[in-house]
Amino acid sequence: MNCNGETYFYLADTNGTLETTFHSGESFYMKFCLTNTTEDSLDFTMSDTGPFVRFTIYQSDQYVTGSTDGLGFNLPIIYCTFAPGDSMIGTWLAPASFWRDSEVILSSGTYRGRVIFPQFDVLQTDTIGVINFTVIE
């Protein structure tokens, strides 16, 4: 899968409209894509067998929920290669967690959505990764 050389991280309502304000109990998408736009393969390591792209939601410094909550991963060190033109893509219908016993409902307030992915200095990814958003009644 490819995102045409783009790098993005955004929140959108379930109709695909970019948003940063949602209603309590409403689901929304967190979407991310990173393409290796260099002519070189980029090597990186992972400390588990989980997905390359993961999402989390915080309120202040308090962890609220994440896209991999409840999932178990093997913990070997894995050596990976990100080839030229390849993309790392992630989409999460937040704040749902299919692996939890109870549904996550965000109450009114200010939150921080974060995407976690392998960082590559050559791709200048240090400016993406966090989006502030608001939940209203």
C-alpha positions as CSV (number, residue, x, y, z in Angstrom):
1,M,0.0,0.0,0.0
2,N,1.3,3.5,-0.8
3,C,0.3,7.1,0.0
4,N,1.8,8.7,-3.1
5,G,4.9,10.0,-1.3
6,E,3.0,11.9,1.3
7,T,3.5,11.9,5.0
8,Y,0.4,12.7,7.1
9,F,-1.3,12.3,10.4
10,Y,-4.8,13.6,10.9
11,L,-8.1,13.0,12.7
12,A,-11.4,12.8,10.7
13,D,-15.0,12.1,11.5
14,T,-16.6,8.8,10.2
15,N,-17.5,10.6,6.9
16,G,-13.8,11.4,6.3
17,T,-14.0,15.1,7.1
18,L,-10.9,16.4,8.9
19,E,-11.9,17.4,12.4
20,T,-10.4,18.2,15.8
21,T,-13.7,18.5,17.7
22,F,-15.9,15.5,18.4
23,H,-18.9,14.7,20.6
24,S,-18.7,12.4,23.6
25,G,-19.4,8.9,22.5
26,E,-18.6,9.6,18.9
27,S,-16.1,7.5,16.9
28,F,-13.4,9.1,14.7
29,Y,-10.5,8.1,12.6
30,M,-6.9,8.6,13.3
31,K,-4.9,8.2,10.0
32,F,-1.2,8.1,9.4
33,C,1.1,7.5,6.4
34,L,4.8,7.7,6.0
35,T,6.6,7.0,2.7
36,N,10.3,6.4,2.3
37,T,11.0,9.1,-0.2
38,T,14.7,8.5,-0.2
39,E,16.6,6.3,-2.7
40,D,18.0,4.2,0.1
41,S,16.5,1.4,2.3
42,L,16.2,2.6,5.9
43,D,16.9,0.0,8.6
44,F,15.2,0.0,12.0
45,T,14.5,-2.3,14.9
46,M,11.3,-3.2,16.7
47,S,11.1,-4.6,20.2
48,D,8.0,-6.6,19.6
49,T,5.9,-8.2,16.8
50,G,3.2,-5.5,16.8
51,P,2.3,-3.1,14.0
52,F,4.7,-0.5,12.9
53,V,2.1,2.3,13.4
54,R,0.2,2.6,16.7
55,F,-2.1,5.3,18.1
56,T,-2.7,6.5,21.6
57,I,-5.0,9.1,23.3
58,Y,-4.0,11.0,26.4
59,Q,-5.8,13.6,28.5
60,S,-3.1,15.8,30.1
61,D,-0.4,13.3,31.0
62,Q,-2.9,10.5,31.7
63,Y,-3.0,7.6,29.2
64,V,-6.6,7.0,28.1
65,T,-6.6,4.4,25.4
66,G,-4.7,3.1,22.4
67,S,-5.1,1.1,19.2
68,T,-3.3,-1.9,20.5
69,D,-4.8,-2.1,24.0
70,G,-5.4,-5.7,25.1
71,L,-3.3,-7.2,22.3
72,G,-0.3,-9.4,23.1
73,F,2.9,-9.4,21.1
74,N,6.0,-11.5,21.1
75,L,9.0,-9.6,22.4
76,P,12.0,-10.5,20.2
77,I,14.1,-7.8,18.7
78,I,13.2,-7.6,15.0
79,Y,15.4,-6.0,12.3
80,C,13.4,-4.4,9.6
81,T,14.0,-2.6,6.3
82,F,11.9,0.3,5.0
83,A,12.5,0.2,1.2
84,P,12.4,3.2,-1.1
85,G,8.9,4.0,-2.1
86,D,7.3,1.8,0.6
87,S,4.8,3.3,3.0
88,M,3.9,2.7,6.6
89,I,0.1,3.2,7.0
90,G,-2.1,3.1,10.0
91,T,-5.8,3.7,10.5
92,W,-7.7,3.4,13.8
93,L,-11.4,4.0,14.4
94,A,-10.9,5.6,17.8
95,P,-11.5,5.4,20.7
96,A,-12.8,1.8,20.2
97,S,-10.7,-1.1,21.3
98,F,-12.0,-4.4,20.1
99,W,-9.9,-6.2,22.6
100,R,-11.3,-4.5,25.7
101,D,-14.2,-5.8,27.8
102,S,-15.8,-2.3,28.0
103,E,-16.3,0.4,25.4
104,V,-14.2,3.5,25.7
105,I,-16.2,6.8,25.9
106,L,-14.3,10.0,25.9
107,S,-15.8,12.6,28.3
108,S,-15.8,16.3,27.5
109,G,-12.3,17.8,27.6
110,T,-9.1,18.3,25.8
111,Y,-7.1,15.4,24.5
112,R,-3.9,14.6,22.7
113,G,-3.8,12.0,19.9
114,R,-0.4,10.5,19.2
115,V,0.9,8.3,16.5
116,I,3.9,6.1,17.3
117,F,6.1,4.8,14.5
118,P,9.7,4.2,13.7
119,Q,11.5,7.6,13.4
120,F,13.9,8.3,10.5
121,D,16.0,11.5,10.7
122,V,16.4,11.6,7.0
123,L,12.6,11.8,6.5
124,Q,12.2,14.6,9.0
125,T,9.4,13.0,10.9
126,D,10.1,14.8,14.2
127,T,7.4,17.4,13.6
128,I,4.5,14.9,13.3
129,G,3.1,12.7,15.9
130,V,0.7,14.7,18.1
131,I,-2.7,16.3,17.5
132,N,-4.6,18.2,20.1
133,F,-8.4,17.7,19.9
134,T,-11.5,18.5,21.9
135,V,-14.5,16.4,23.0
136,I,-17.7,18.1,23.7
137,E,-21.1,16.9,25.0
